[in-house]
Structures are given as structure tokens and as C-alpha cells.
């Protein structure tokens, strides 16, 4: 690790934006054909409006797995779920689509960021994935410091 900076030291939103931009620039992340038509949860009315939402979700999943030891699809469904508006009835929490989170994890596996954890189940971060994420965290932190100096 350069300078001992990890993903934990960086603001989550800034890191996710930086890492999703990195994934898009790299161009290796396999993207399913349904990304422009699929809803991400039963609680949503429309598909995501951003054309790069898959990269953002992949970055968020990678960060989530990095922060914990192992994460399964069920845990991600709960994290990415939201409140469903049920009209005149009270709103309730609804888990997100498992297919979307599963496909994101499989895509991250293909580029070597995540791997299956055989003993505990779920996925965990690989060494090279951890190195990548720490490098992005370092550059994000450096960019933040430059912006503060400019002000």
C-alpha cells in the first residue's frame, strides 16, 4: 500500500465515483445486455436514468465487500433495497433485485476483483482487487487534498 491509505480513509461517495470512472476507463468489466431496460428493485417504477449505473453499482459492491470479510447476494439485496410506495397503505422496505447484484458480483469476479469464499460462502476481495481499490483510494485522497489547496 502506498502511504498506508485504504478505502476506509476516503469518503464513500467520492471513492465510488472515482472507482466507477476507473472501471469504465479500463473497459474490462463485462456488462450484460439488459442494463438499459432492467429495474433494480421491485420498489422502483423506472430503470436507472444514468447510462453508467452498472459501473456505479459495481464500485459500490466492490467497496462493500472490501469493508467486510465476506458478502453474499442476500446481504447486498438488503443494502441496495429501498422503501416501496404502496399507495394509501404504509410503505415497507423491499430488497433490491438479486439478479442485478449477482451479475455485478460475477462481473467483478471475471476481472479478478472478487473471489468465492468456499468455507464461509459469499464473495471476498482478492489481493489484486484490494491493491486496485487502495490505489484508487490514494488517488482520490490526493485529488481531495489538491482541491483543498486550490480553495
Secondary structure in CASP SS format (residue, H / E / C, confidence):
PFRMAT SS
TARGET T0000
AUTHOR 0000-0000-0000
METHOD secondary structure of the structure
MODEL  1
X C 1.00
X C 1.00
X C 1.00
X C 1.00
X C 1.00
X C 1.00
X H 1.00
X H 1.00
X H 1.00
X C 1.00
X C 1.00
X H 1.00
X H 1.00
X H 1.00
X H 1.00
X H 1.00
X H 1.00
X H 1.00
X H 1.00
X H 1.00
X H 1.00
X H 1.00
X H 1.00
X H 1.00
X H 1.00
X H 1.00
X C 1.00
X C 1.00
X C 1.00
X C 1.00
X C 1.00
X C 1.00
X C 1.00
X C 1.00
X C 1.00
X C 1.00
X C 1.00
X C 1.00
X C 1.00
X C 1.00
X E 1.00
X C 1.00
X C 1.00
X C 1.00
X C 1.00
X C 1.00
X C 1.00
X C 1.00
X C 1.00
X C 1.00
X C 1.00
X C 1.00
X H 1.00
X H 1.00
X H 1.00
X H 1.00
X H 1.00
X H 1.00
X H 1.00
X H 1.00
X H 1.00
X H 1.00
X H 1.00
X H 1.00
X H 1.00
X H 1.00
X H 1.00
X C 1.00
X C 1.00
X C 1.00
X E 1.00
X C 1.00
X H 1.00
X H 1.00
X H 1.00
X H 1.00
X H 1.00
X H 1.00
X H 1.00
X H 1.00
X C 1.00
X E 1.00
X E 1.00
X E 1.00
X C 1.00
X C 1.00
X C 1.00
X C 1.00
X C 1.00
X C 1.00
X C 1.00
X E 1.00
X E 1.00
X E 1.00
X C 1.00
X E 1.00
X C 1.00
X H 1.00
X H 1.00
X H 1.00
X H 1.00
X H 1.00
X H 1.00
X H 1.00
X H 1.00
X H 1.00
X H 1.00
X H 1.00
X H 1.00
X H 1.00
X C 1.00
X C 1.00
X C 1.00
X E 1.00
X E 1.00
X E 1.00
X C 1.00
X C 1.00
X C 1.00
X C 1.00
X C 1.00
X C 1.00
X E 1.00
X E 1.00
X E 1.00
X C 1.00
X H 1.00
X H 1.00
X H 1.00
X H 1.00
X H 1.00
X H 1.00
X H 1.00
X H 1.00
X H 1.00
X H 1.00
X H 1.00
X H 1.00
X H 1.00
X H 1.00
X H 1.00
X H 1.00
X H 1.00
X H 1.00
X H 1.00
X H 1.00
X H 1.00
X H 1.00
X H 1.00
X H 1.00
X C 1.00
END
